[in-house]
Amino acid sequence: MRLSRKGWNNVLIFAVFTIIFIFNFGHKLTANKKPVALSIIDKNLTLVEIKTPDFRVTRVGRSWQSQPNLGLSAKQLATLVNNWQQLTLNPHEPIPLGSHPYTILIYSADREEPITVNLIQQGDDYVLQTESNHALFLNAQQLPLLLGR
């Protein structure tokens, strides 16, 4: 059985519609619904200080110092600061702040105002939430990577 010219035109039209459908909707069919992991602080910012209620880590020249002394070497302090920009965490729904959140101020050479990050405990885990209600999930094992404890 052979197709007529009209039959081949119909096959060609159907093939074009199939290709258009695949290009337009294929990414939605194969898209992973898993949320994209994000870092807490933009990687392009130059951090100069991290201030918590318990301690302060300040840039002095090319190295970092903590006050009071956290007992960490200069390399460990640099890693702690880098974790704020490198550690990727999963998004979380913003939650209302309690009466006394653990507030962390992060100062950057690129911004006049500090970035305020609130650490909120949720059971055994934590949520890091910025003033713009950008919230990220932090498990208990990751907490020392940001606070050095």
Rosetta constraint file for C-alpha pairs under 8 A:
AtomPair CA 3 CA 7 HARMONIC 5.24 0.50
AtomPair CA 3 CA 8 HARMONIC 6.15 0.50
AtomPair CA 4 CA 8 HARMONIC 6.30 0.50
AtomPair CA 5 CA 9 HARMONIC 6.26 0.50
AtomPair CA 6 CA 10 HARMONIC 6.35 0.50
AtomPair CA 7 CA 11 HARMONIC 6.35 0.50
AtomPair CA 8 CA 12 HARMONIC 6.09 0.50
AtomPair CA 9 CA 13 HARMONIC 6.12 0.50
AtomPair CA 10 CA 14 HARMONIC 6.09 0.50
AtomPair CA 11 CA 15 HARMONIC 6.12 0.50
AtomPair CA 12 CA 16 HARMONIC 6.22 0.50
AtomPair CA 13 CA 17 HARMONIC 6.25 0.50
AtomPair CA 14 CA 18 HARMONIC 6.19 0.50
AtomPair CA 15 CA 19 HARMONIC 6.27 0.50
AtomPair CA 16 CA 20 HARMONIC 6.19 0.50
AtomPair CA 17 CA 21 HARMONIC 6.09 0.50
AtomPair CA 18 CA 22 HARMONIC 6.20 0.50
AtomPair CA 19 CA 23 HARMONIC 6.22 0.50
AtomPair CA 20 CA 24 HARMONIC 6.08 0.50
AtomPair CA 21 CA 25 HARMONIC 5.76 0.50
AtomPair CA 21 CA 26 HARMONIC 7.18 0.50
AtomPair CA 22 CA 26 HARMONIC 4.62 0.50
AtomPair CA 23 CA 27 HARMONIC 7.54 0.50
AtomPair CA 25 CA 29 HARMONIC 6.53 0.50
AtomPair CA 26 CA 30 HARMONIC 6.38 0.50
AtomPair CA 27 CA 31 HARMONIC 5.52 0.50
AtomPair CA 35 CA 90 HARMONIC 6.59 0.50
AtomPair CA 35 CA 91 HARMONIC 6.73 0.50
AtomPair CA 36 CA 90 HARMONIC 6.54 0.50
AtomPair CA 36 CA 91 HARMONIC 7.33 0.50
AtomPair CA 37 CA 88 HARMONIC 5.40 0.50
AtomPair CA 37 CA 89 HARMONIC 4.97 0.50
AtomPair CA 37 CA 90 HARMONIC 4.48 0.50
AtomPair CA 37 CA 91 HARMONIC 6.56 0.50
AtomPair CA 38 CA 87 HARMONIC 7.95 0.50
AtomPair CA 38 CA 88 HARMONIC 4.85 0.50
AtomPair CA 38 CA 89 HARMONIC 5.33 0.50
AtomPair CA 38 CA 90 HARMONIC 6.33 0.50
AtomPair CA 38 CA 91 HARMONIC 7.10 0.50
AtomPair CA 38 CA 136 HARMONIC 7.80 0.50
AtomPair CA 39 CA 43 HARMONIC 7.81 0.50
AtomPair CA 39 CA 84 HARMONIC 7.16 0.50
AtomPair CA 39 CA 85 HARMONIC 5.73 0.50
AtomPair CA 39 CA 86 HARMONIC 6.08 0.50
AtomPair CA 39 CA 87 HARMONIC 5.60 0.50
AtomPair CA 39 CA 88 HARMONIC 4.42 0.50
AtomPair CA 39 CA 89 HARMONIC 6.10 0.50
AtomPair CA 40 CA 84 HARMONIC 5.91 0.50
AtomPair CA 40 CA 85 HARMONIC 6.07 0.50
AtomPair CA 40 CA 87 HARMONIC 7.40 0.50
AtomPair CA 40 CA 88 HARMONIC 7.30 0.50
AtomPair CA 40 CA 89 HARMONIC 7.62 0.50
AtomPair CA 40 CA 128 HARMONIC 7.90 0.50
AtomPair CA 40 CA 136 HARMONIC 7.49 0.50
AtomPair CA 41 CA 45 HARMONIC 7.64 0.50
AtomPair CA 41 CA 84 HARMONIC 5.95 0.50
AtomPair CA 41 CA 85 HARMONIC 4.90 0.50
AtomPair CA 42 CA 85 HARMONIC 6.04 0.50
AtomPair CA 43 CA 85 HARMONIC 5.12 0.50
AtomPair CA 43 CA 86 HARMONIC 7.01 0.50
AtomPair CA 45 CA 108 HARMONIC 6.37 0.50
AtomPair CA 45 CA 109 HARMONIC 7.36 0.50
AtomPair CA 45 CA 110 HARMONIC 6.13 0.50
AtomPair CA 46 CA 108 HARMONIC 5.41 0.50
AtomPair CA 46 CA 109 HARMONIC 5.55 0.50
AtomPair CA 46 CA 110 HARMONIC 6.41 0.50
AtomPair CA 47 CA 59 HARMONIC 7.96 0.50
AtomPair CA 47 CA 81 HARMONIC 7.87 0.50
AtomPair CA 47 CA 106 HARMONIC 7.27 0.50
AtomPair CA 47 CA 107 HARMONIC 5.99 0.50
AtomPair CA 47 CA 108 HARMONIC 4.32 0.50
AtomPair CA 47 CA 109 HARMONIC 6.28 0.50
AtomPair CA 48 CA 58 HARMONIC 6.05 0.50
AtomPair CA 48 CA 59 HARMONIC 5.14 0.50
AtomPair CA 48 CA 106 HARMONIC 7.90 0.50
AtomPair CA 48 CA 107 HARMONIC 5.69 0.50
AtomPair CA 48 CA 108 HARMONIC 5.34 0.50
AtomPair CA 48 CA 109 HARMONIC 6.31 0.50
AtomPair CA 49 CA 56 HARMONIC 7.18 0.50
AtomPair CA 49 CA 57 HARMONIC 5.60 0.50
AtomPair CA 49 CA 58 HARMONIC 4.46 0.50
AtomPair CA 49 CA 59 HARMONIC 6.13 0.50
AtomPair CA 49 CA 106 HARMONIC 5.91 0.50
AtomPair CA 49 CA 107 HARMONIC 5.04 0.50
AtomPair CA 49 CA 108 HARMONIC 7.02 0.50
AtomPair CA 50 CA 56 HARMONIC 5.76 0.50
AtomPair CA 50 CA 57 HARMONIC 5.18 0.50
AtomPair CA 50 CA 58 HARMONIC 6.60 0.50
AtomPair CA 50 CA 81 HARMONIC 7.72 0.50
AtomPair CA 50 CA 104 HARMONIC 7.06 0.50
AtomPair CA 50 CA 105 HARMONIC 5.88 0.50
AtomPair CA 50 CA 106 HARMONIC 4.59 0.50
AtomPair CA 50 CA 107 HARMONIC 6.30 0.50
AtomPair CA 51 CA 55 HARMONIC 6.29 0.50
AtomPair CA 51 CA 56 HARMONIC 4.40 0.50
AtomPair CA 51 CA 57 HARMONIC 6.43 0.50
AtomPair CA 51 CA 104 HARMONIC 5.72 0.50
AtomPair CA 51 CA 105 HARMONIC 5.07 0.50
AtomPair CA 51 CA 106 HARMONIC 6.33 0.50
AtomPair CA 52 CA 56 HARMONIC 6.02 0.50
AtomPair CA 52 CA 102 HARMONIC 7.71 0.50
AtomPair CA 52 CA 103 HARMONIC 6.41 0.50
AtomPair CA 52 CA 104 HARMONIC 4.64 0.50
AtomPair CA 52 CA 105 HARMONIC 6.49 0.50
AtomPair CA 53 CA 102 HARMONIC 7.22 0.50
AtomPair CA 53 CA 103 HARMONIC 7.02 0.50
AtomPair CA 53 CA 104 HARMONIC 7.26 0.50
AtomPair CA 55 CA 66 HARMONIC 6.85 0.50
AtomPair CA 55 CA 67 HARMONIC 5.65 0.50
AtomPair CA 55 CA 68 HARMONIC 5.92 0.50
AtomPair CA 55 CA 70 HARMONIC 7.94 0.50
AtomPair CA 56 CA 66 HARMONIC 5.47 0.50
AtomPair CA 56 CA 67 HARMONIC 5.25 0.50
AtomPair CA 56 CA 68 HARMONIC 7.22 0.50
AtomPair CA 57 CA 64 HARMONIC 6.50 0.50
AtomPair CA 57 CA 65 HARMONIC 5.53 0.50
AtomPair CA 57 CA 66 HARMONIC 4.30 0.50
AtomPair CA 57 CA 67 HARMONIC 6.55 0.50
AtomPair CA 57 CA 77 HARMONIC 7.68 0.50
AtomPair CA 58 CA 64 HARMONIC 5.56 0.50
AtomPair CA 58 CA 65 HARMONIC 5.38 0.50
AtomPair CA 58 CA 66 HARMONIC 6.32 0.50
AtomPair CA 59 CA 63 HARMONIC 5.86 0.50
AtomPair CA 59 CA 64 HARMONIC 4.52 0.50
AtomPair CA 59 CA 65 HARMONIC 6.45 0.50
AtomPair CA 60 CA 64 HARMONIC 5.63 0.50
AtomPair CA 60 CA 65 HARMONIC 6.78 0.50
AtomPair CA 63 CA 74 HARMONIC 6.33 0.50
AtomPair CA 63 CA 78 HARMONIC 7.08 0.50
AtomPair CA 64 CA 74 HARMONIC 5.93 0.50
AtomPair CA 64 CA 77 HARMONIC 6.06 0.50
AtomPair CA 64 CA 78 HARMONIC 6.26 0.50
AtomPair CA 65 CA 69 HARMONIC 7.73 0.50
AtomPair CA 65 CA 74 HARMONIC 7.07 0.50
AtomPair CA 65 CA 77 HARMONIC 7.27 0.50
AtomPair CA 66 CA 70 HARMONIC 6.29 0.50
AtomPair CA 66 CA 77 HARMONIC 7.80 0.50
AtomPair CA 70 CA 148 HARMONIC 7.70 0.50
AtomPair CA 72 CA 76 HARMONIC 5.65 0.50
AtomPair CA 72 CA 77 HARMONIC 6.13 0.50
AtomPair CA 72 CA 148 HARMONIC 7.98 0.50
AtomPair CA 73 CA 77 HARMONIC 6.21 0.50
AtomPair CA 74 CA 78 HARMONIC 6.18 0.50
AtomPair CA 75 CA 79 HARMONIC 6.22 0.50
AtomPair CA 76 CA 80 HARMONIC 6.14 0.50
AtomPair CA 77 CA 81 HARMONIC 6.28 0.50
AtomPair CA 78 CA 82 HARMONIC 6.10 0.50
AtomPair CA 79 CA 83 HARMONIC 6.07 0.50
AtomPair CA 80 CA 84 HARMONIC 7.10 0.50
AtomPair CA 80 CA 145 HARMONIC 6.03 0.50
AtomPair CA 80 CA 146 HARMONIC 5.70 0.50
AtomPair CA 80 CA 147 HARMONIC 7.21 0.50
AtomPair CA 80 CA 148 HARMONIC 6.62 0.50
AtomPair CA 81 CA 85 HARMONIC 7.52 0.50
AtomPair CA 81 CA 146 HARMONIC 7.39 0.50
AtomPair CA 82 CA 86 HARMONIC 5.93 0.50
AtomPair CA 83 CA 87 HARMONIC 5.03 0.50
AtomPair CA 83 CA 145 HARMONIC 6.50 0.50
AtomPair CA 83 CA 146 HARMONIC 6.23 0.50
AtomPair CA 84 CA 146 HARMONIC 6.38 0.50
AtomPair CA 89 CA 136 HARMONIC 5.91 0.50
AtomPair CA 89 CA 137 HARMONIC 6.06 0.50
AtomPair CA 89 CA 138 HARMONIC 6.65 0.50
AtomPair CA 90 CA 136 HARMONIC 5.63 0.50
AtomPair CA 90 CA 137 HARMONIC 5.56 0.50
AtomPair CA 90 CA 138 HARMONIC 7.94 0.50
AtomPair CA 91 CA 135 HARMONIC 5.98 0.50
AtomPair CA 91 CA 136 HARMONIC 4.43 0.50
AtomPair CA 91 CA 137 HARMONIC 6.03 0.50
AtomPair CA 92 CA 127 HARMONIC 7.32 0.50
AtomPair CA 92 CA 135 HARMONIC 5.20 0.50
AtomPair CA 92 CA 136 HARMONIC 4.90 0.50
AtomPair CA 92 CA 137 HARMONIC 5.49 0.50
AtomPair CA 93 CA 135 HARMONIC 6.19 0.50
AtomPair CA 93 CA 136 HARMONIC 7.84 0.50
AtomPair CA 94 CA 129 HARMONIC 6.89 0.50
AtomPair CA 94 CA 133 HARMONIC 5.69 0.50
AtomPair CA 94 CA 134 HARMONIC 6.70 0.50
AtomPair CA 94 CA 135 HARMONIC 5.25 0.50
AtomPair CA 97 CA 101 HARMONIC 6.40 0.50
AtomPair CA 97 CA 120 HARMONIC 7.32 0.50
AtomPair CA 98 CA 120 HARMONIC 7.77 0.50
AtomPair CA 101 CA 118 HARMONIC 6.01 0.50
AtomPair CA 101 CA 119 HARMONIC 6.31 0.50
AtomPair CA 101 CA 120 HARMONIC 6.08 0.50
AtomPair CA 102 CA 118 HARMONIC 5.61 0.50
AtomPair CA 102 CA 119 HARMONIC 5.10 0.50
AtomPair CA 102 CA 120 HARMONIC 6.76 0.50
AtomPair CA 103 CA 116 HARMONIC 6.83 0.50
AtomPair CA 103 CA 117 HARMONIC 5.86 0.50
AtomPair CA 103 CA 118 HARMONIC 4.53 0.50
AtomPair CA 103 CA 119 HARMONIC 6.30 0.50
AtomPair CA 104 CA 116 HARMONIC 5.86 0.50
AtomPair CA 104 CA 117 HARMONIC 5.10 0.50
AtomPair CA 104 CA 118 HARMONIC 6.12 0.50
AtomPair CA 104 CA 119 HARMONIC 7.56 0.50
AtomPair CA 105 CA 114 HARMONIC 5.82 0.50
AtomPair CA 105 CA 115 HARMONIC 5.68 0.50
AtomPair CA 105 CA 116 HARMONIC 4.79 0.50
AtomPair CA 105 CA 117 HARMONIC 6.36 0.50
AtomPair CA 106 CA 114 HARMONIC 5.31 0.50
AtomPair CA 106 CA 115 HARMONIC 5.01 0.50
AtomPair CA 106 CA 116 HARMONIC 6.47 0.50
AtomPair CA 106 CA 117 HARMONIC 7.71 0.50
AtomPair CA 107 CA 111 HARMONIC 7.50 0.50
AtomPair CA 107 CA 113 HARMONIC 7.21 0.50
AtomPair CA 107 CA 114 HARMONIC 4.58 0.50
AtomPair CA 107 CA 115 HARMONIC 6.42 0.50
AtomPair CA 108 CA 112 HARMONIC 7.60 0.50
AtomPair CA 108 CA 114 HARMONIC 6.79 0.50
AtomPair CA 115 CA 130 HARMONIC 7.33 0.50
AtomPair CA 115 CA 131 HARMONIC 7.67 0.50
AtomPair CA 116 CA 130 HARMONIC 5.72 0.50
AtomPair CA 116 CA 131 HARMONIC 5.94 0.50
AtomPair CA 117 CA 128 HARMONIC 6.32 0.50
AtomPair CA 117 CA 129 HARMONIC 5.47 0.50
AtomPair CA 117 CA 130 HARMONIC 4.48 0.50
AtomPair CA 117 CA 131 HARMONIC 6.76 0.50
AtomPair CA 118 CA 127 HARMONIC 7.95 0.50
AtomPair CA 118 CA 128 HARMONIC 5.66 0.50
AtomPair CA 118 CA 129 HARMONIC 5.14 0.50
AtomPair CA 118 CA 130 HARMONIC 6.25 0.50
AtomPair CA 119 CA 126 HARMONIC 6.63 0.50
AtomPair CA 119 CA 127 HARMONIC 5.84 0.50
AtomPair CA 119 CA 128 HARMONIC 4.80 0.50
AtomPair CA 119 CA 129 HARMONIC 6.59 0.50
AtomPair CA 120 CA 126 HARMONIC 5.49 0.50
AtomPair CA 120 CA 127 HARMONIC 5.14 0.50
AtomPair CA 120 CA 128 HARMONIC 6.45 0.50
AtomPair CA 120 CA 129 HARMONIC 7.72 0.50
AtomPair CA 121 CA 125 HARMONIC 6.00 0.50
AtomPair CA 121 CA 126 HARMONIC 4.38 0.50
AtomPair CA 121 CA 127 HARMONIC 6.40 0.50
AtomPair CA 122 CA 126 HARMONIC 5.22 0.50
AtomPair CA 122 CA 127 HARMONIC 6.97 0.50
AtomPair CA 124 CA 139 HARMONIC 7.47 0.50
AtomPair CA 124 CA 140 HARMONIC 6.26 0.50
AtomPair CA 125 CA 137 HARMONIC 7.76 0.50
AtomPair CA 125 CA 138 HARMONIC 6.18 0.50
AtomPair CA 125 CA 139 HARMONIC 4.57 0.50
AtomPair CA 125 CA 140 HARMONIC 5.02 0.50
AtomPair CA 126 CA 137 HARMONIC 6.14 0.50
AtomPair CA 126 CA 138 HARMONIC 4.93 0.50
AtomPair CA 126 CA 139 HARMONIC 5.91 0.50
AtomPair CA 126 CA 140 HARMONIC 6.89 0.50
AtomPair CA 127 CA 135 HARMONIC 6.43 0.50
AtomPair CA 127 CA 136 HARMONIC 5.58 0.50
AtomPair CA 127 CA 137 HARMONIC 4.76 0.50
AtomPair CA 127 CA 138 HARMONIC 5.61 0.50
AtomPair CA 128 CA 135 HARMONIC 5.50 0.50
AtomPair CA 128 CA 136 HARMONIC 5.17 0.50
AtomPair CA 128 CA 137 HARMONIC 6.49 0.50
AtomPair CA 128 CA 138 HARMONIC 6.87 0.50
AtomPair CA 129 CA 133 HARMONIC 5.88 0.50
AtomPair CA 129 CA 134 HARMONIC 5.49 0.50
AtomPair CA 129 CA 135 HARMONIC 4.20 0.50
AtomPair CA 129 CA 136 HARMONIC 6.44 0.50
AtomPair CA 130 CA 134 HARMONIC 5.28 0.50
AtomPair CA 130 CA 135 HARMONIC 6.53 0.50
AtomPair CA 138 CA 142 HARMONIC 6.25 0.50
AtomPair CA 138 CA 143 HARMONIC 6.85 0.50
AtomPair CA 139 CA 143 HARMONIC 6.75 0.50
AtomPair CA 142 CA 146 HARMONIC 7.27 0.50
AtomPair CA 143 CA 147 HARMONIC 6.22 0.50
AtomPair CA 143 CA 148 HARMONIC 7.81 0.50
AtomPair CA 143 CA 149 HARMONIC 7.61 0.50
AtomPair CA 144 CA 148 HARMONIC 4.61 0.50
AtomPair CA 144 CA 149 HARMONIC 4.68 0.50
AtomPair CA 145 CA 149 HARMONIC 7.81 0.50
